[in-house]
Amino acid sequence: MSSQTDAGDREAVAGDTTLAALAHASALVASFLGPLLFLVLADDDDELARRNAKNSLNFQIVVFVALVVAGLLSFVFIGILLLPLIGVIDVVLVLIATVRANDGQVYAYPYTPDII
């Protein structure tokens, strides 16, 4: 079990909670481009927004890869079942992350590696 996931989702860090929450919520509108924008725009001293945007970007990359795999598997009809499941998981976890980031916590998505 990863200690980052267990400790990372409850860690409180000083910073702008609105930007941190928007870094997660923007993924619902712009996939990985939203968190990437907030990662670029976050101030160097705003640790909360930067770390939440990085975690959101990592998760959206994983979701994109999962959608590509499910799209390829749709030719054998397995992907047809996976596509809506991936969408629901994405929406639920992004909403949880948005609420946690708005509370001033750094949210680490479950089973998401540090890619960025």
C-alpha positions in Angstrom: 0.0 0.0 0.0 1.4 3.4 -0.9 2.1 5.7 1.9 1.7 8.7 -0.4 -2.0 8.0 -0.9 -2.6 7.3 2.7 -0.8 10.4 4.0 -1.2 12.7 1.0 -4.9 12.9 1.0 -5.1 14.3 4.5 -2.1 16.6 4.4 -3.0 20.3 5.0 -0.8 22.8 3.3 -1.0 26.6 3.2 -2.1 28.2 0.0 -5.1 29.4 -2.1 -7.9 26.9 -1.6 -9.9 28.3 -4.5 -7.1 27.7 -7.0 -6.5 24.3 -5.6 -10.1 23.3 -5.9 -10.3 24.8 -9.4 -7.3 22.8 -10.4 -9.3 19.6 -9.8 -12.7 20.9 -11.1 -11.2 22.2 -14.3 -10.5 18.5 -15.2 -14.2 18.0 -15.7 -14.2 20.6 -18.4 -10.8 20.4 -20.0 -9.4 17.0 -19.1 -5.7 17.3 -18.5 -5.4 20.8 -20.0 -7.2 22.4 -17.1 -4.9 21.1 -14.3 -1.9 21.8 -16.6 -3.0 25.4 -16.9 -3.3 25.8 -13.1 0.1 24.1 -12.6 1.7 26.7 -14.9 -0.3 29.6 -13.4 0.3 28.7 -9.7 2.7 30.9 -7.8 5.9 29.3 -6.6 5.0 30.0 -3.0 1.4 28.5 -3.4 2.3 24.9 -2.5 -1.4 23.9 -2.1 -2.5 24.9 -5.6 0.7 23.5 -7.2 0.6 20.1 -5.5 -3.2 19.7 -6.1 -2.8 20.7 -9.8 0.1 18.2 -10.1 -2.0 15.4 -8.6 -5.0 16.2 -10.8 -2.8 16.2 -13.9 -1.3 12.8 -13.0 -4.8 11.4 -12.5 -6.1 12.8 -15.8 -3.2 11.3 -17.6 -4.1 7.9 -16.1 -7.8 8.4 -17.1 -6.7 9.3 -20.7 -4.6 6.1 -20.9 -7.5 4.1 -19.5 -9.9 5.6 -22.1 -7.5 4.8 -24.9 -7.3 1.2 -23.7 -11.1 0.9 -23.3 -11.5 2.4 -26.8 -9.2 -0.3 -28.2 -11.1 -3.0 -26.2 -14.4 -1.8 -27.6 -13.7 -3.8 -30.7 -14.1 -6.9 -28.6 -17.1 -5.3 -26.7 -15.3 -5.2 -23.4 -14.5 -1.5 -23.8 -18.1 -0.6 -24.2 -18.7 -1.6 -20.6 -15.5 0.1 -19.4 -16.0 3.6 -21.0 -19.0 4.6 -18.9 -17.4 3.1 -15.8 -14.2 5.2 -16.3 -16.3 8.3 -16.8 -18.2 7.8 -13.5 -15.0 7.0 -11.6 -13.4 10.2 -13.0 -16.4 12.4 -12.1 -16.7 11.0 -8.5 -13.0 11.2 -7.7 -12.7 14.7 -9.2 -15.6 15.9 -7.1 -14.1 14.4 -3.9 -10.7 16.0 -4.7 -12.3 19.4 -5.3 -14.0 19.3 -1.9 -10.9 18.2 -0.1 -8.7 20.9 -1.9 -11.3 23.5 -1.0 -10.8 22.4 2.7 -7.0 23.1 2.3 -5.9 19.5 1.9 -3.6 18.0 -0.8 -5.6 15.2 -2.3 -3.8 12.3 -3.8 -5.9 10.1 -6.1 -5.9 6.4 -5.3 -3.7 4.1 -7.5 -2.2 7.1 -9.3 1.6 7.2 -9.9 3.6 10.4 -9.9 4.1 11.0 -13.6 4.7 14.7 -13.4 
